[in-house]
């Protein structure tokens, strides 16, 4: 089992869409038993995969150990892909980690859940918090969606500086340019600075994900965005194979 975290300090950078589409490629393209664990209380990934049907706020209780994961994990419409949905109770997740004072708590949960899966994709909450620190320590790869603009790139630099100043082991960060509009000069300047970074183009197909509640690969497999997500996932699989 390998853990791939989709993380950013900033919101609005396409993080949840990236998580959903990479999970779809894991399940469909690689035929991996895949779980998408939505840890963002906004629950965008849960909505897209139709996993937000529970009216009870139990996501935090599951992390605390009061609810078994199998009671909350749901099958999706995609073969090989399950969802552990978010709810608003996750707003208190940082407080929970602080209260229980267990730095390896999330790692133990991942190990328990991972007995049934080949890949776990984490849609992480934005910000540099206790939750994100635990994720960075326990993921095998961290994908960082980044809009090609100075503020978004600055947020990535802040995370890198934080990790470099921390002696504890952490997963490698793999930046991905998202929502790229080549008609904008500021985006082209960003692409010129980092020409080797993977690129996910601005796409109407991605915007339709929330309306159709499907990953892009399900309804627009030939779109540039779907092909970009597929290429990125193939690169992730190659890196995991070298572990």
N, C-alpha and C positions, 0 to 999 in steps of 0.2 A: 504494500500500500504506500502511495506517495501523496503528499499534501501540496496543493498548489493554491497559494493565497493571491487574491486580487485586492490590492491595497493602494490607497492614496491618502495623503493628508488632506487633499481638497475634495469637495463634493462637485458634482456636475461635470465630471471628466469621462463619463461613459464606463464607470467601474462595474456597475451591475449588469449592463448589457454585455460587457466583456466576459464577466463571470458566467453568464448564461450560455453564451455562444461557445466558450471554451469547454464548458461542461457538456454541451451537445456534441461537440467534436470528439470529446473523450469517449462518450457513450456510443455514438454512431460511427464516427470515423475510425476510432481505434478499438471499438467493441469492448471497452473497459466497463466493469461494474463501477458506476460513478455515483457519488453523492454530492449534491450542491448544498452546502451548509450556509444558510443566509444568516450572518451575524450583524447585519445592518438593521437597526430598528425601523428604518423607513420601509424595508421589505419590498423593494422594487423587484428583485430577482424572484422572490416568492410569488409576487403578483403575476409576473410573466409566465411562470411555470405552473400557475393555478394551484399553488400550495398554501394560499392564505385563507383557507376555509374555516379554520378553527376560531371560535369566538372567545376562547379562553386564552389569557396571557400566560402561556406555560413555557415559553422558550427559556426564560431565565431560570425557572424551576428545574428544567432539565439540566442546565449547566450546574446548578447547585446540587444535583443528585436526588432531588425530590420526585422526579419523573423519569422513567426509563426512556432512552432515546427511541427505542422501537415503537413506543406509543405515539411519537410525533412524526417519525419519518413516513413519508407518503410516496407512492409511486407516481410518476408523471405520465404524460401521454407519450413520452419518448422511451423506447425500449432501452434498458440498462441504466436509466437515469432516475434517481430518487431525489427528493427534496426534503431538507430539514428546515422548515420555514421560520422566518422571523416574526416577531410581534413587538408591540411597544414596550413589553417588559424588559427588553434588552437595553433600554436606556439606563437601567441600573446595573449593567454588567460590570462596569469598572468598580463600582462600590462593592459588588459581591466579591470580586477578585481581591480587593483590598481587605475585606472583612475576613475572608478565609485564609489569607496570607500564605497561599500555596502557589509558588511561582511555576510549578510544573502541572498545575491542575488541568489546563487545556490540553497539554500533551497526553495526559492519561486518558482524557475523554476521547481524543482522536485515536488513540491506540485501541480503545474498547470498540468504538464505532467502526474503525477500519478493518476489523476482522471480516467484515462482510463486503468490503469494497476494494477495488484496485486503485481508484483515484478519489480523493476528496478535494473538491474545489470550495474554497472559502471566499464568500463575498464579505469583505471586512468593513467595519464602520470607518468613516473618515476620521482623521486626527491621529495624533501621537499620544496614545493613552496606555493604561495598564493592559487593556484588551489587545491592542495592537502589538505591544511588546511581547506578550505571550504568543501571539500568532507568529511574529517574526522569529521567535526562538524555535518554533515547532514546525514551521513549513519547510519543505524541501526547495521550493522555488517561490519567489514573490514577484508577481507581475504588477508593474506600476503604470497604470494608464496616465498619460501625460499629454495635455494639449500643447501644441508647439507655440507657446507664448512665454514671455519672461516670468510671469507670476507662477504659472504651473511648473515650469522648469526649476524655479527657485524652491518650490515646495519639495521637489524631488531632492534637490541639493541638501535641504535641511534634514531630510530623513537620512541621507547618506552620511552627513556629518555626525548625526546623533549615533548612528550605528558604529562609525569609525571610532568614536570616543568611548564606546562601550566595549569592554574587553570580552563580554560574553559572546558565544557563538551565535551566529544568525544566518538565515538563508540568503543566498545571492539575490540581488535585486535585478530584475530585467525590465527596463523601461520600454513602453510601447506608446508611440504617438497615436492618439485617438482623435476622432472628430476633425480630421484633416481636410481643410478646404484649400486646394491649390490655387484658387483664384485670389486668395489673400496673401499679400506680400509678407506679413508677419509669420504666417505658417511656412511659406517657402524659405524664409530666413532660418527658421527652426530646423527644417529638414536639411538645409545646407550645413548647419552646425553639427548635426548628428545623422549623417547619411546612412549609417548602418542600423539605425533603430528600425524595428518593424513599424509599419504604418497601417492604420485602419482609417479608410476615407470617410468623410462625411457622406451619409447615405440616407435616402428616404426609406430604404428597407429597414434600417436600424430604427428609425422613428416609428415604423409600423409595428415593431415588436410588441409594444404595449397595447396597441389596438387589437392585434390578432392573438396576443398572448402565446406567442411561439418564438423559438429561436430563428434567426435569419436563415439558417441552413434548411429549415423545415419548409419554408414557403418561397425562398428566393435563393436557391443553392448556387446559381450562376452569377449572382450579383458580386461586384467587387468587394463589398464588405464581407460576404460569406466566404469568399476565396481567401481574403486576408486573414480571417479568424482561423481558417483551416491551415494555412501556412504557419501561423504562429503556434498552433497546437502541435503540428508536426515537429517544429523546433523544440518545443517543451518536451515532447516524448524522447527526442534524441538526447537532450540533456539529462533526463531522468535515467535513461539507459546507461549513461556513463557514471552514475553514482557508485 
